């Protein structure tokens, strides 16, 4: 292709070379009159000539001109038509236009043998007629193209077996991506791609997802500056397989403002306790009314009732957590003093929770739960902002954000349509026995001597 493009005579001296056949022979001067392969300007000059050729013949050969300007990559053309007559006209116009400039196209091939039957032999491709792979795409009765794949017998909805193929240049595709981005609380790239592909299959989805996130004003305002740090080896709890929430990390974030229904009082502060599984990065969120040890124990008890009793809890050295460990030890001592009454109570009480604290003022030791706290606040601030929610709305928002965090892919999303779905922490959340924290017997203690926390435990014991 390059050798068919002539350089202007006034510029040919820029391609001057010196040559001699041997060290004894005189030096000869040559000027190259055509575009030379290997020079920096060669690809641009050749492509520019081809594009200009398409513009010049736009009035006489409209189909060929459009294909020359849009369907060429350097000297290769990949195009198509809706029917046989249009394809025949397209091929004829392209051949006529390119031959007029000396760009003779060879190795023509098509999935229609009839289309290339009348071409001269020297213009045809030596290979057989192209065949379309029916497993890669199918055309439904409604005229929409679906991903083919091999999931016909899978017990999943048809939209997941054969998602719609969308052009990433179309406005509808962009609007769909933006809808899912807002629906998933301003989700990141991996979660956005995994969710959209449950029903749609946009082309170039990774670049489109980056564009949607980059153009989102809320994401731009909350995007922090990330600094790269030297990372140490992962602790054993992070790399040892275990059941979900058997080994967890916990942290607080907040404060947030909530209001109570049917009250005219001003909003009060609340906090969110984030429990993170160290093995599969699953997240559990609990609403906490204050920073007292009793409130943390209440959140811990709700966590144990829903997720099961953890073996190890890692947290920082905040006074709330240190006080919780001290009060739990007192509860265990009181509980052990009653263990002679029933042997089964003795067996249950011997398996306590191991609290481990990271060094003081070392948040980098708790990077996993710190990162989950950052993710939670990112979703919360982008969606809720500075609005004040009541208790029910706050608990609903926490549950929804928890579901979003547990739906994030743990591995990069594959571009292969035959892959089933992305692996998320939600896949590891299975049922296991629930064991509550041992509590002292409060039935014989007068009600007026009980604290607010002890009254809640007394109500629970009366149910039994």
C-alpha positions, 0 to 999 in steps of 0.5 A, a space after each residue: 500500500 505504501 508503494 502506491 502513494 507518491 510523495 510530492 516532488 518538493 518533499 522528495 529530498 526529505 527521503 534522500 539516501 546515500 548508497 554505495 556497493 562497496 567501500 571503494 565505490 563512489 557514493 551515489 545519491 538517491 531520492 525516494 519518490 514514494 512513501 517509505 515503509 518504516 518512516 514515522 509519517 508512513 502510516 499517516 500518509 497512507 491512511 490519509 490518502 485512503 480517507 481522502 479518496 473516500 471523500 472525493 468519491 462520496 457523490 458518485 460512489 456513496 456506499 463505497 466511500 462510506 466503507 473506505 472511510 469507516 471500514 478500513 484498518 490500514 490496508 484491510 477492510 472488514 464490512 458488511 451489508 443487510 442483503 445480497 444486492 447491497 453487498 454486491 453494490 458495495 463490493 463493486 463500488 469499493 473495487 472501482 474506487 480503489 482501482 482508480 487510485 492504484 489500491 487494488 484490493 485482493 484476497 476478497 472473501 465472504 460468507 456468501 459464495 455467490 457474492 465472490 463467484 464473479 470476481 477474477 481469480 487473482 482477486 479471490 482469497 485462496 481459503 474457503 468461504 467464511 462460515 459464521 459461528 452460530 454459538 457466538 451470536 444468535 438472531 432472535 425473532 424480535 430482530 435483536 442479536 443475542 450472545 450464543 454461548 453453550 448455556 442452553 441447559 442451564 437453569 437460569 433466566 433466558 436473559 442471562 443465557 443469551 444477553 442482548 449484544 449492545 453497541 457501545 457507541 449507541 446512546 441507549 447503551 450509555 444510558 443503561 450503564 448509567 442506570 445500573 451505576 446509580 441503581 448499585 449505589 455508584 458501584 465500581 467498575 467490576 461490580 458494574 460490569 458483572 451486573 450489566 452482563 446479567 442481561 446485556 452484553 455491551 461491546 468494549 464494556 470495560 472502557 464504557 464502564 470507566 467512562 461512566 464512572 469517570 463522568 459521574 459527578 458524585 463519584 468525582 467529588 468523592 474520589 480520593 487520591 490513592 497513594 501506593 504503599 509498601 505492603 507486608 505479607 498477609 496474616 495467617 487469617 487472610 490466607 487460611 481457608 475457613 467458614 465465612 465470618 469464622 475470623 472477622 475484623 470489626 471497626 466503627 465508622 460515623 457518626 451519622 444522624 438519625 431521627 426517631 419517628 413520632 418525635 420532634 426532638 432534633 436528630 441524634 448521632 449513631 454509628 455503624 459497626 462493620 464486621 468483615 470476614 478475613 477469609 472471603 471479605 464478606 461484610 456485615 453492617 450493624 447500626 450502633 446507637 453510641 460508642 459505649 461498650 454495652 452498645 457494641 456488645 448489643 451489635 456483636 450479639 446481633 451479628 452472632 445471631 445472624 452470622 454465627 459465633 466467630 472464633 477470632 475477632 480482630 479490631 483496633 485498640 479503641 476504648 470501646 473494644 477494649 472495654 468490651 473484652 473486659 466485660 466479656 471476660 467478666 461475663 465468662 467468669 460469672 458464667 463459669 461459676 454456674 457451669 456445675 449445674 449443667 454439663 452442656 452449659 460447661 461445654 458451650 462456655 469453654 469455646 469463647 471468642 478470641 479478641 485480638 487487638 492491633 498495635 496502637 495507632 497502627 491502622 495499616 494493620 487493619 487495612 481490610 476493615 478500613 477498606 470496607 469502611 471506606 467502601 461503605 462510606 463511599 456508597 453511603 455519601 454518594 447516595 444519602 449525602 447529608 440527609 437525615 434518615 429515620 431509624 427504619 430508613 437507616 436500617 434499610 440503607 445499611 441492608 442494601 449497601 451490605 448486599 451491594 458490598 457482598 455482590 462485588 466480584 472477587 476476581 476480574 470479570 471475564 470477557 468470555 460469554 461462556 463463563 457463568 458468573 463472577 465469584 462474589 463474597 455472597 457465594 460463601 455465605 452459607 448457613 452454620 450453627 449459631 451460638 450466642 455469647 454466654 450471658 449471666 442469669 438475671 432472673 433472680 435480680 430485681 428489675 430496678 437494679 438492672 441497667 438498660 443493657 441488663 434489662 434487654 438481656 433479661 427480656 431475652 431470658 424470659 422468652 425461655 
